[in-house]
Amino acid sequence: MEINVLSDSKEEIEVEIGSLTIAELLRVYLNQDSAVVFAAWKREHYTKSPILKVKTKGKTAKKALSDAVSQITKDLDKVESNFKKIE
């Protein structure tokens, strides 16, 4: 999966993400962060990759993205652990 940074400033970032599923997952987790003022994705056409835009206040946009990825990873590890318990 390819990720391209389209614009980046301290409290705002736009990234093009090669997967709509990942863009939506990030949007959900970013919107749970109290420092995130705005997180949404758009797609010009269904054949194009989505663009995720994040605006923050009190935290850098890159840190907010990093925190969201860390939380997603943590939650997925928990799910994996629970599945292993079933086996």
VEXVO-241839 format. One line per field, with one value per atom (N, C-alpha, C, O): x, y, z; residue number from 1; atom name. Coordinates in Angstrom, 3 decimals. Example, Ala and Ser with C-alpha at 12.3 -4.5 7.8 and 13.67 -1.06 7.14 Angstrom:
<kolfis>
px <- c(13.190  12.300  13.200  14.236  12.850  13.670  12.900  13.409)
py <- c(-5.690  -4.500  -3.300  -3.319  -2.250  -1.060  0.030  1.138)
pz <- c(7.800  7.800  7.800  8.465  7.080  7.140  7.870  8.039)
nr <- c(1  1  1  1  2  2  2  2)
atom <- c(N  CA  C  O  N  CA  C  O)
</kolfis>
This chain:
<kolfis>
px <- c(0.846  0.000  0.895  1.874  0.545  1.327  0.659  -0.562  1.492  1.010  1.852  3.079  1.187  1.872  1.422  0.223  2.367  2.052  1.879  2.807  0.685  0.382  0.685  1.190  0.377  0.709  0.900  0.271  1.784  2.124  2.532  3.483  1.803  2.196  2.045  1.671  2.325  2.329  1.000  0.976  -0.089  -1.389  -2.335  -3.537  -1.803  -2.650  -1.824  -0.683  -2.425  -1.745  -2.766  -3.902  -2.350  -3.157  -2.305  -1.188  -2.842  -2.132  -3.034  -4.232  -2.435  -3.146  -2.825  -1.660  -3.864  -3.707  -4.236  -5.308  -3.490  -3.843  -5.017  -5.400  -5.597  -6.690  -7.807  -7.578  -9.007  -10.166  -10.443  -10.842  -10.236  -10.464  -9.551  -10.002  -8.285  -7.327  -7.662  -7.568  -8.049  -8.432  -9.610  -9.608  -10.606  -11.781  -11.413  -11.878  -10.597  -10.159  -9.400  -9.639  -8.500  -7.769  -8.705  -8.546  -9.672  -10.631  -11.371  -11.528  -11.823  -12.568  -11.693  -12.120  -10.489  -9.598  -9.139  -9.019  -8.884  -8.477  -9.579  -9.298  -10.815  -11.918  -12.169  -12.932  -11.548  -11.647  -10.626  -10.712  -9.667  -8.612  -9.126  -9.578  -9.063  -9.580  -8.769  -9.275  -7.539  -6.707  -7.018  -6.580  -7.768  -8.111  -9.384  -10.435  -9.265  -10.389  -11.196  -12.419  -10.489  -11.130  -10.349  -9.123  -11.048  -10.435  -11.475  -12.534  -11.161  -12.081  -11.288  -10.182  -11.894  -11.268  -12.235  -13.449  -11.664  -12.477  -11.827  -10.639  -12.630  -12.126  -12.783  -14.009  -11.973  -12.482  -13.290  -14.300  -12.834  -13.472  -13.196  -12.161  -14.083  -13.903  -12.650  -12.217  -12.067  -10.832  -9.580  -8.467  -9.759  -8.626  -8.508  -9.473  -7.317  -7.071  -7.688  -7.731  -8.165  -8.722  -7.628  -6.471  -8.027  -7.134  -7.672  -8.811  -6.837  -7.205  -6.669  -5.482  -7.532  -7.138  -7.343  -8.390  -6.328  -6.372  -5.963  -4.939  -6.777  -6.452  -6.466  -7.352  -5.478  -5.371  -5.201  -4.966  -5.331  -5.063  -4.382  -4.957  -3.171  -2.451  -1.568  -0.881  -1.580  -0.777  -0.489  -1.335  0.680  0.961  0.102  -0.282  -0.187  -1.005  -0.287  -0.919  1.044  1.807  1.720  1.613  1.765  1.665  0.278  0.147  -0.747  -2.112  -2.236  -2.843  -1.664  -1.687  -0.917  -1.367  0.235  1.050  0.308  0.330  -0.346  -1.117  -2.272  -2.558  -2.931  -4.042  -3.545  -4.181  -2.423  -1.854  -1.465  -1.690  -0.884  -0.507  -1.727  -1.690  -2.802  -4.026  -4.661  -5.152  -4.651  -5.183  -4.383  -4.956  -3.066  -2.187  -2.459  -2.527  -2.611  -2.894  -4.221  -4.309  -5.242  -6.554  -6.521  -7.153  -5.786  -5.676  -4.906  -5.236  -3.880  -3.146  -4.063  -3.970  -4.945  -5.904  -6.877  -7.188  -7.352  -8.257  -7.551  -8.126  -6.307  -5.535  -5.347  -5.468  -5.055  -4.877  -6.158  -6.121  -7.281  -8.566  -8.877  -9.429  -8.535  -8.749  -7.863  -8.289  -6.647  -5.730  -6.237  -5.992  -6.931  -7.502  -8.609  -8.828  -9.293  -10.383  -9.843  -10.488  -8.674  -8.106  -7.831  -7.350)
py <- c(-1.171  0.000  1.239  1.322  2.168  3.378  4.539  4.696  5.354  6.553  7.724  7.700  8.748  9.950  11.149  11.394  11.893  13.128  14.225  14.540  14.806  15.851  17.232  18.095  17.446  18.703  18.409  17.516  19.185  18.927  20.232  20.892  20.587  21.689  21.190  20.038  22.026  21.571  20.940  19.844  21.630  21.163  20.706  20.572  20.467  20.010  19.148  19.474  18.049  17.162  16.558  16.284  16.352  15.651  14.527  14.751  13.318  12.159  11.381  11.231  10.891  10.024  8.591  8.201  7.821  6.457  5.486  5.699  4.428  3.476  2.570  1.749  2.694  1.818  2.613  3.343  2.462  3.133  2.600  3.360  1.316  0.704  1.319  1.633  1.492  2.078  3.544  4.011  4.269  5.677  5.805  6.677  4.951  4.998  4.594  5.215  3.578  3.141  4.267  4.532  4.914  6.039  7.181  7.798  7.464  8.540  8.281  9.184  7.054  6.705  6.892  7.506  6.366  6.475  7.910  8.335  8.655  10.053  10.880  11.748  10.622  11.391  11.067  11.772  10.026  9.722  10.510  10.551  11.129  11.905  13.319  13.992  13.777  15.107  16.242  17.358  15.988  17.015  17.167  18.130  16.228  16.291  17.109  16.777  18.185  19.074  18.573  18.707  17.986  17.530  16.362  16.418  15.313  14.176  13.587  13.127  13.609  13.073  12.722  13.211  11.863  11.529  11.854  11.920  12.054  12.283  11.518  11.196  11.242  10.554  11.199  11.211  11.731  12.425  11.499  11.904  10.260  9.288  7.911  7.714  6.970  5.658  4.926  3.973  5.349  4.726  5.374  4.897  6.446  7.170  6.833  6.410  7.026  6.770  7.879  9.035  7.533  8.548  9.450  9.051  10.670  11.637  11.919  12.356  11.663  11.876  13.224  13.505  14.059  15.369  15.378  14.967  15.851  15.890  17.281  17.816  17.859  19.135  18.901  18.227  19.462  19.275  20.615  21.654  20.541  21.711  21.197  20.397  21.651  21.239  20.011  19.587  19.453  18.270  18.351  18.814  17.914  17.943  16.903  15.890  17.165  16.245  14.906  13.850  14.957  13.710  12.878  11.654  13.523  12.812  12.189  11.063  12.912  12.376  11.132  10.142  11.181  10.011  8.854  7.709  9.156  8.123  7.486  6.268  8.320  7.803  6.919  5.891  7.317  6.523  5.167  4.146  5.150  3.889  3.003  1.793  3.591  2.821  2.204  1.046  2.968  2.458  1.352  0.362  1.521  0.479  -0.805  -1.887  -0.684  -1.842  -2.537  -3.764  -1.744  -2.289  -3.055  -4.155  -2.463  -3.115  -4.395  -5.390  -4.369  -5.572  -6.676  -7.853  -6.306  -7.301  -7.951  -9.149  -7.145  -7.657  -8.637  -9.682  -8.301  -9.186  -10.495  -11.573  -10.398  -11.592  -12.472  -13.695  -11.853  -12.593  -13.320  -14.470  -12.637  -13.260  -14.440  -15.438  -14.350  -15.463  -16.648  -17.797  -16.382  -17.456  -18.203  -19.400  -17.504  -18.127  -19.129  -20.120  -18.850  -19.712  -21.053  -22.086  -21.043  -22.251  -23.297  -24.373)
pz <- c(0.000  0.000  0.000  0.742  -0.825  -0.970  -0.238  -0.272  0.430  1.111  0.627  0.724  0.106  -0.381  0.433  0.570  0.970  1.691  0.654  -0.091  0.610  -0.359  0.194  -0.524  1.474  2.143  3.620  4.188  4.221  5.622  6.296  5.878  7.334  8.197  9.630  9.848  10.585  11.978  12.398  12.957  12.128  12.615  11.504  11.731  10.308  9.207  8.254  7.924  7.823  6.884  5.936  6.322  4.688  3.694  3.136  2.669  3.188  2.651  1.718  1.959  0.653  -0.278  0.131  0.214  0.382  0.885  -0.160  -0.727  -0.411  -1.450  -1.127  -1.960  0.055  0.456  1.121  2.085  0.597  1.184  2.591  3.473  2.803  4.110  5.162  6.263  4.838  5.777  6.031  7.166  4.993  5.159  6.121  6.989  5.974  6.853  8.278  9.234  8.428  9.753  10.467  11.645  9.759  10.332  10.703  11.757  9.852  10.139  11.440  12.261  11.627  12.834  14.083  15.060  14.040  15.194  15.430  16.579  14.374  14.528  15.178  16.006  14.816  15.389  16.860  17.521  17.377  18.810  19.628  20.856  18.960  19.613  19.876  18.950  21.125  21.469  20.843  20.728  20.442  19.804  18.321  17.691  17.762  16.337  16.171  16.720  15.402  15.131  13.941  13.906  12.952  11.728  11.158  11.059  10.788  10.098  9.153  9.581  7.880  6.878  5.621  5.395  4.820  3.549  2.427  2.622  1.244  0.048  -1.095  -1.065  -2.085  -3.262  -4.472  -4.588  -5.367  -6.544  -7.456  -8.030  -7.580  -8.451  -7.863  -7.228  -8.057  -7.429  -7.902  -7.254  -9.007  -9.484  -8.882  -9.102  -8.133  -7.536  -6.057  -5.421  -5.527  -4.098  -3.246  -3.668  -2.053  -1.164  -0.598  -0.466  -0.269  0.352  1.742  1.906  2.743  4.144  4.590  4.428  5.151  5.659  7.164  7.665  7.878  9.334  9.808  9.385  10.692  11.336  12.841  13.368  13.524  14.966  15.673  15.056  16.996  17.836  19.099  19.837  19.347  20.545  20.345  21.274  19.177  18.837  17.351  16.586  16.929  15.494  14.780  15.364  13.536  12.746  12.563  12.575  12.391  12.249  13.523  13.452  14.686  15.964  16.105  16.586  15.690  15.755  14.872  15.280  13.666  12.781  13.402  13.367  13.966  14.605  15.779  15.949  16.583  17.719  17.249  17.862  16.163  15.628  15.145  15.406  14.446  13.959  15.137  15.102  16.177  17.375  18.044  18.460  18.149  18.778  17.940  18.482  16.622  15.729  15.906  16.030  15.919  16.093  17.424  17.493  18.468  19.804  19.813  20.358  19.207  19.162  18.323  18.679  17.212  16.383  17.092  16.948  17.858  18.648  19.686  19.950  20.264  21.247  20.594  21.166  19.409  18.670  18.334  18.485  17.878  17.547  18.780  18.702  19.902  21.146  21.551  21.991  21.398  21.732  20.824  21.287  19.538  18.624  18.981  18.862  19.412  19.784  21.025  21.176  21.894  23.090  22.712  23.409  21.605  21.158  20.662  20.844  20.043  19.456  20.446  20.091)
nr <- c(1  1  1  1  2  2  2  2  3  3  3  3  4  4  4  4  5  5  5  5  6  6  6  6  7  7  7  7  8  8  8  8  9  9  9  9  10  10  10  10  11  11  11  11  12  12  12  12  13  13  13  13  14  14  14  14  15  15  15  15  16  16  16  16  17  17  17  17  18  18  18  18  19  19  19  19  20  20  20  20  21  21  21  21  22  22  22  22  23  23  23  23  24  24  24  24  25  25  25  25  26  26  26  26  27  27  27  27  28  28  28  28  29  29  29  29  30  30  30  30  31  31  31  31  32  32  32  32  33  33  33  33  34  34  34  34  35  35  35  35  36  36  36  36  37  37  37  37  38  38  38  38  39  39  39  39  40  40  40  40  41  41  41  41  42  42  42  42  43  43  43  43  44  44  44  44  45  45  45  45  46  46  46  46  47  47  47  47  48  48  48  48  49  49  49  49  50  50  50  50  51  51  51  51  52  52  52  52  53  53  53  53  54  54  54  54  55  55  55  55  56  56  56  56  57  57  57  57  58  58  58  58  59  59  59  59  60  60  60  60  61  61  61  61  62  62  62  62  63  63  63  63  64  64  64  64  65  65  65  65  66  66  66  66  67  67  67  67  68  68  68  68  69  69  69  69  70  70  70  70  71  71  71  71  72  72  72  72  73  73  73  73  74  74  74  74  75  75  75  75  76  76  76  76  77  77  77  77  78  78  78  78  79  79  79  79  80  80  80  80  81  81  81  81  82  82  82  82  83  83  83  83  84  84  84  84  85  85  85  85  86  86  86  86  87  87  87  87)
atom <- c(N  CA  C  O  N  CA  C  O  N  CA  C  O  N  CA  C  O  N  CA  C  O  N  CA  C  O  N  CA  C  O  N  CA  C  O  N  CA  C  O  N  CA  C  O  N  CA  C  O  N  CA  C  O  N  CA  C  O  N  CA  C  O  N  CA  C  O  N  CA  C  O  N  CA  C  O  N  CA  C  O  N  CA  C  O  N  CA  C  O  N  CA  C  O  N  CA  C  O  N  CA  C  O  N  CA  C  O  N  CA  C  O  N  CA  C  O  N  CA  C  O  N  CA  C  O  N  CA  C  O  N  CA  C  O  N  CA  C  O  N  CA  C  O  N  CA  C  O  N  CA  C  O  N  CA  C  O  N  CA  C  O  N  CA  C  O  N  CA  C  O  N  CA  C  O  N  CA  C  O  N  CA  C  O  N  CA  C  O  N  CA  C  O  N  CA  C  O  N  CA  C  O  N  CA  C  O  N  CA  C  O  N  CA  C  O  N  CA  C  O  N  CA  C  O  N  CA  C  O  N  CA  C  O  N  CA  C  O  N  CA  C  O  N  CA  C  O  N  CA  C  O  N  CA  C  O  N  CA  C  O  N  CA  C  O  N  CA  C  O  N  CA  C  O  N  CA  C  O  N  CA  C  O  N  CA  C  O  N  CA  C  O  N  CA  C  O  N  CA  C  O  N  CA  C  O  N  CA  C  O  N  CA  C  O  N  CA  C  O  N  CA  C  O  N  CA  C  O  N  CA  C  O  N  CA  C  O  N  CA  C  O  N  CA  C  O  N  CA  C  O  N  CA  C  O  N  CA  C  O  N  CA  C  O  N  CA  C  O  N  CA  C  O  N  CA  C  O  N  CA  C  O  N  CA  C  O  N  CA  C  O)
</kolfis>
